[in-house]
Amino acid sequence: MKALGFKTVEHIRDMSDQAIQRIGMGGRQLKGLAEGFLDDAARVAETNRLAKDNERKDAQIAALQMQVEEMGRVMNERFAELQTLKDAPSPLLTTIPGMTDPAEHARQALPLDVAQSSLGDLARPSRRQRRSQGAEQAEAV
């Protein structure tokens, strides 16, 4: 094969019909074997590339799963913290009304008639209404 100028398997695969005739019997079979060998080598290279790609993806998936588990753990911790805050008694409800409010202190210190609201007069009828009611009563008599 060296004498005919074939140095690689690719040269044998690519040889012409004229070169096959110079080899003699088995030339076509040799060319077929070279094609099969190179096809197998290409498939093996592709298989190796895909295997490496799968390993890389598996490592990436494992890292992502670890992140998801960590995030789930942190979420559960935060949820537990929120639940304890939610279940804790309210500081507003545990204080005694009027103990911290200065206005409430002042209202309790004043006599009862002064401590009433200035808006208490709203329920009483106005002067005009009282006059008109008095006029209605006088007419009814």
ChimeraX commands (.cxc) that place a marker at each C-alpha (Angstrom):
marker #1 position 0.00,0.00,0.00 radius 0.5
marker #1 position 2.94,2.30,0.71 radius 0.5
marker #1 position 4.30,1.63,-2.76 radius 0.5
marker #1 position 0.99,2.73,-4.29 radius 0.5
marker #1 position 1.02,5.97,-2.21 radius 0.5
marker #1 position -1.59,5.12,0.43 radius 0.5
marker #1 position -0.46,6.42,3.81 radius 0.5
marker #1 position -3.74,6.71,5.80 radius 0.5
marker #1 position -7.06,4.96,6.05 radius 0.5
marker #1 position -8.68,8.04,4.52 radius 0.5
marker #1 position -6.50,7.60,1.41 radius 0.5
marker #1 position -7.72,4.01,1.07 radius 0.5
marker #1 position -11.34,5.05,1.54 radius 0.5
marker #1 position -11.00,7.74,-1.13 radius 0.5
marker #1 position -9.06,5.65,-3.71 radius 0.5
marker #1 position -10.34,5.61,-7.24 radius 0.5
marker #1 position -11.38,2.62,-9.34 radius 0.5
marker #1 position -8.04,2.74,-11.13 radius 0.5
marker #1 position -6.19,2.39,-7.81 radius 0.5
marker #1 position -8.46,-0.51,-6.82 radius 0.5
marker #1 position -7.50,-2.32,-10.06 radius 0.5
marker #1 position -3.81,-1.79,-9.31 radius 0.5
marker #1 position -4.26,-3.42,-5.88 radius 0.5
marker #1 position -5.88,-6.44,-7.44 radius 0.5
marker #1 position -8.15,-8.92,-5.67 radius 0.5
marker #1 position -9.57,-7.61,-2.43 radius 0.5
marker #1 position -9.19,-3.94,-3.41 radius 0.5
marker #1 position -12.90,-3.24,-3.18 radius 0.5
marker #1 position -13.13,-5.17,0.07 radius 0.5
marker #1 position -10.22,-3.13,1.47 radius 0.5
marker #1 position -11.95,0.09,0.45 radius 0.5
marker #1 position -15.19,-1.10,2.16 radius 0.5
marker #1 position -13.29,-1.99,5.34 radius 0.5
marker #1 position -11.67,1.46,5.40 radius 0.5
marker #1 position -15.09,3.13,5.00 radius 0.5
marker #1 position -16.57,0.97,7.80 radius 0.5
marker #1 position -13.60,1.71,10.08 radius 0.5
marker #1 position -13.89,5.46,9.57 radius 0.5
marker #1 position -17.68,5.37,10.02 radius 0.5
marker #1 position -17.23,3.45,13.27 radius 0.5
marker #1 position -14.57,5.92,14.41 radius 0.5
marker #1 position -16.93,8.83,13.68 radius 0.5
marker #1 position -19.73,7.13,15.63 radius 0.5
marker #1 position -17.42,6.44,18.55 radius 0.5
marker #1 position -16.27,10.08,18.56 radius 0.5
marker #1 position -19.90,11.24,18.49 radius 0.5
marker #1 position -20.78,8.80,21.26 radius 0.5
marker #1 position -17.90,10.09,23.40 radius 0.5
marker #1 position -18.94,13.68,22.77 radius 0.5
marker #1 position -22.54,12.91,23.77 radius 0.5
marker #1 position -21.38,11.02,26.88 radius 0.5
marker #1 position -19.30,14.01,27.99 radius 0.5
marker #1 position -22.23,16.30,27.30 radius 0.5
marker #1 position -24.52,14.04,29.37 radius 0.5
marker #1 position -22.02,14.01,32.24 radius 0.5
marker #1 position -21.85,17.80,32.16 radius 0.5
marker #1 position -25.64,18.04,32.16 radius 0.5
marker #1 position -25.92,15.51,35.00 radius 0.5
marker #1 position -23.51,17.59,37.09 radius 0.5
marker #1 position -25.50,20.72,36.28 radius 0.5
marker #1 position -28.77,19.01,37.23 radius 0.5
marker #1 position -27.28,17.82,40.51 radius 0.5
marker #1 position -26.12,21.36,41.32 radius 0.5
marker #1 position -29.58,22.76,40.51 radius 0.5
marker #1 position -31.24,20.11,42.68 radius 0.5
marker #1 position -29.00,21.09,45.56 radius 0.5
marker #1 position -29.97,24.73,45.06 radius 0.5
marker #1 position -33.67,23.84,45.02 radius 0.5
marker #1 position -33.29,21.80,48.22 radius 0.5
marker #1 position -31.42,24.67,49.89 radius 0.5
marker #1 position -34.08,27.16,48.80 radius 0.5
marker #1 position -36.80,24.84,50.13 radius 0.5
marker #1 position -35.01,24.58,53.47 radius 0.5
marker #1 position -34.67,28.38,53.69 radius 0.5
marker #1 position -38.34,28.83,52.74 radius 0.5
marker #1 position -39.41,26.40,55.47 radius 0.5
marker #1 position -37.29,28.28,58.02 radius 0.5
marker #1 position -38.79,31.62,56.99 radius 0.5
marker #1 position -42.29,30.15,57.08 radius 0.5
marker #1 position -41.67,28.84,60.59 radius 0.5
marker #1 position -40.41,32.27,61.67 radius 0.5
marker #1 position -43.52,33.92,60.21 radius 0.5
marker #1 position -45.76,31.41,61.95 radius 0.5
marker #1 position -44.13,32.12,65.31 radius 0.5
marker #1 position -44.58,35.85,64.74 radius 0.5
marker #1 position -48.17,35.31,63.68 radius 0.5
marker #1 position -48.95,33.08,66.67 radius 0.5
marker #1 position -47.27,35.41,69.18 radius 0.5
marker #1 position -49.64,37.57,71.22 radius 0.5
marker #1 position -49.99,41.10,69.97 radius 0.5
marker #1 position -48.16,43.67,72.12 radius 0.5
marker #1 position -51.10,46.05,71.62 radius 0.5
marker #1 position -53.55,43.54,73.01 radius 0.5
marker #1 position -51.45,42.71,76.05 radius 0.5
marker #1 position -51.15,46.27,77.32 radius 0.5
marker #1 position -53.75,47.79,79.59 radius 0.5
marker #1 position -55.76,50.48,77.80 radius 0.5
marker #1 position -54.99,53.96,79.04 radius 0.5
marker #1 position -51.67,53.05,80.61 radius 0.5
marker #1 position -49.56,54.57,77.84 radius 0.5
marker #1 position -51.93,57.07,76.18 radius 0.5
marker #1 position -51.55,60.59,77.66 radius 0.5
marker #1 position -54.96,61.67,76.37 radius 0.5
marker #1 position -56.56,58.74,78.16 radius 0.5
marker #1 position -54.72,59.69,81.37 radius 0.5
marker #1 position -56.02,63.26,81.09 radius 0.5
marker #1 position -59.58,62.09,80.45 radius 0.5
marker #1 position -59.55,59.81,83.47 radius 0.5
marker #1 position -58.13,62.56,85.68 radius 0.5
marker #1 position -60.89,65.10,84.83 radius 0.5
marker #1 position -64.27,65.08,86.54 radius 0.5
marker #1 position -66.90,63.03,84.77 radius 0.5
marker #1 position -68.93,65.94,83.32 radius 0.5
marker #1 position -65.86,67.63,81.83 radius 0.5
marker #1 position -64.48,64.39,80.38 radius 0.5
marker #1 position -67.46,63.98,78.08 radius 0.5
marker #1 position -66.96,64.63,74.42 radius 0.5
marker #1 position -67.66,68.02,72.92 radius 0.5
marker #1 position -69.52,66.21,70.16 radius 0.5
marker #1 position -72.18,64.97,72.59 radius 0.5
marker #1 position -74.37,67.94,71.69 radius 0.5
marker #1 position -74.91,66.62,68.19 radius 0.5
marker #1 position -77.63,64.26,69.35 radius 0.5
marker #1 position -79.69,67.11,70.89 radius 0.5
marker #1 position -81.98,69.08,68.58 radius 0.5
marker #1 position -80.84,72.55,67.55 radius 0.5
marker #1 position -82.53,75.78,68.70 radius 0.5
marker #1 position -84.53,76.07,65.51 radius 0.5
marker #1 position -85.74,72.53,65.82 radius 0.5
marker #1 position -86.71,73.15,69.45 radius 0.5
marker #1 position -88.70,76.28,68.49 radius 0.5
marker #1 position -90.48,74.47,65.68 radius 0.5
marker #1 position -91.27,71.58,68.01 radius 0.5
marker #1 position -92.60,74.02,70.62 radius 0.5
marker #1 position -94.81,75.65,67.96 radius 0.5
marker #1 position -96.15,72.29,66.87 radius 0.5
marker #1 position -96.99,71.38,70.46 radius 0.5
marker #1 position -98.78,74.71,70.97 radius 0.5
marker #1 position -100.87,74.15,67.86 radius 0.5
marker #1 position -101.73,70.65,68.93 radius 0.5
marker #1 position -103.17,71.91,72.23 radius 0.5
marker link #1:1,2 radius 0.2
marker link #1:2,3 radius 0.2
marker link #1:3,4 radius 0.2
marker link #1:4,5 radius 0.2
marker link #1:5,6 radius 0.2
marker link #1:6,7 radius 0.2
marker link #1:7,8 radius 0.2
marker link #1:8,9 radius 0.2
marker link #1:9,10 radius 0.2
marker link #1:10,11 radius 0.2
marker link #1:11,12 radius 0.2
marker link #1:12,13 radius 0.2
marker link #1:13,14 radius 0.2
marker link #1:14,15 radius 0.2
marker link #1:15,16 radius 0.2
marker link #1:16,17 radius 0.2
marker link #1:17,18 radius 0.2
marker link #1:18,19 radius 0.2
marker link #1:19,20 radius 0.2
marker link #1:20,21 radius 0.2
marker link #1:21,22 radius 0.2
marker link #1:22,23 radius 0.2
marker link #1:23,24 radius 0.2
marker link #1:24,25 radius 0.2
marker link #1:25,26 radius 0.2
marker link #1:26,27 radius 0.2
marker link #1:27,28 radius 0.2
marker link #1:28,29 radius 0.2
marker link #1:29,30 radius 0.2
marker link #1:30,31 radius 0.2
marker link #1:31,32 radius 0.2
marker link #1:32,33 radius 0.2
marker link #1:33,34 radius 0.2
marker link #1:34,35 radius 0.2
marker link #1:35,36 radius 0.2
marker link #1:36,37 radius 0.2
marker link #1:37,38 radius 0.2
marker link #1:38,39 radius 0.2
marker link #1:39,40 radius 0.2
marker link #1:40,41 radius 0.2
marker link #1:41,42 radius 0.2
marker link #1:42,43 radius 0.2
marker link #1:43,44 radius 0.2
marker link #1:44,45 radius 0.2
marker link #1:45,46 radius 0.2
marker link #1:46,47 radius 0.2
marker link #1:47,48 radius 0.2
marker link #1:48,49 radius 0.2
marker link #1:49,50 radius 0.2
marker link #1:50,51 radius 0.2
marker link #1:51,52 radius 0.2
marker link #1:52,53 radius 0.2
marker link #1:53,54 radius 0.2
marker link #1:54,55 radius 0.2
marker link #1:55,56 radius 0.2
marker link #1:56,57 radius 0.2
marker link #1:57,58 radius 0.2
marker link #1:58,59 radius 0.2
marker link #1:59,60 radius 0.2
marker link #1:60,61 radius 0.2
marker link #1:61,62 radius 0.2
marker link #1:62,63 radius 0.2
marker link #1:63,64 radius 0.2
marker link #1:64,65 radius 0.2
marker link #1:65,66 radius 0.2
marker link #1:66,67 radius 0.2
marker link #1:67,68 radius 0.2
marker link #1:68,69 radius 0.2
marker link #1:69,70 radius 0.2
marker link #1:70,71 radius 0.2
marker link #1:71,72 radius 0.2
marker link #1:72,73 radius 0.2
marker link #1:73,74 radius 0.2
marker link #1:74,75 radius 0.2
marker link #1:75,76 radius 0.2
marker link #1:76,77 radius 0.2
marker link #1:77,78 radius 0.2
marker link #1:78,79 radius 0.2
marker link #1:79,80 radius 0.2
marker link #1:80,81 radius 0.2
marker link #1:81,82 radius 0.2
marker link #1:82,83 radius 0.2
marker link #1:83,84 radius 0.2
marker link #1:84,85 radius 0.2
marker link #1:85,86 radius 0.2
marker link #1:86,87 radius 0.2
marker link #1:87,88 radius 0.2
marker link #1:88,89 radius 0.2
marker link #1:89,90 radius 0.2
marker link #1:90,91 radius 0.2
marker link #1:91,92 radius 0.2
marker link #1:92,93 radius 0.2
marker link #1:93,94 radius 0.2
marker link #1:94,95 radius 0.2
marker link #1:95,96 radius 0.2
marker link #1:96,97 radius 0.2
marker link #1:97,98 radius 0.2
marker link #1:98,99 radius 0.2
marker link #1:99,100 radius 0.2
marker link #1:100,101 radius 0.2
marker link #1:101,102 radius 0.2
marker link #1:102,103 radius 0.2
marker link #1:103,104 radius 0.2
marker link #1:104,105 radius 0.2
marker link #1:105,106 radius 0.2
marker link #1:106,107 radius 0.2
marker link #1:107,108 radius 0.2
marker link #1:108,109 radius 0.2
marker link #1:109,110 radius 0.2
marker link #1:110,111 radius 0.2
marker link #1:111,112 radius 0.2
marker link #1:112,113 radius 0.2
marker link #1:113,114 radius 0.2
marker link #1:114,115 radius 0.2
marker link #1:115,116 radius 0.2
marker link #1:116,117 radius 0.2
marker link #1:117,118 radius 0.2
marker link #1:118,119 radius 0.2
marker link #1:119,120 radius 0.2
marker link #1:120,121 radius 0.2
marker link #1:121,122 radius 0.2
marker link #1:122,123 radius 0.2
marker link #1:123,124 radius 0.2
marker link #1:124,125 radius 0.2
marker link #1:125,126 radius 0.2
marker link #1:126,127 radius 0.2
marker link #1:127,128 radius 0.2
marker link #1:128,129 radius 0.2
marker link #1:129,130 radius 0.2
marker link #1:130,131 radius 0.2
marker link #1:131,132 radius 0.2
marker link #1:132,133 radius 0.2
marker link #1:133,134 radius 0.2
marker link #1:134,135 radius 0.2
marker link #1:135,136 radius 0.2
marker link #1:136,137 radius 0.2
marker link #1:137,138 radius 0.2
marker link #1:138,139 radius 0.2
marker link #1:139,140 radius 0.2
marker link #1:140,141 radius 0.2
view
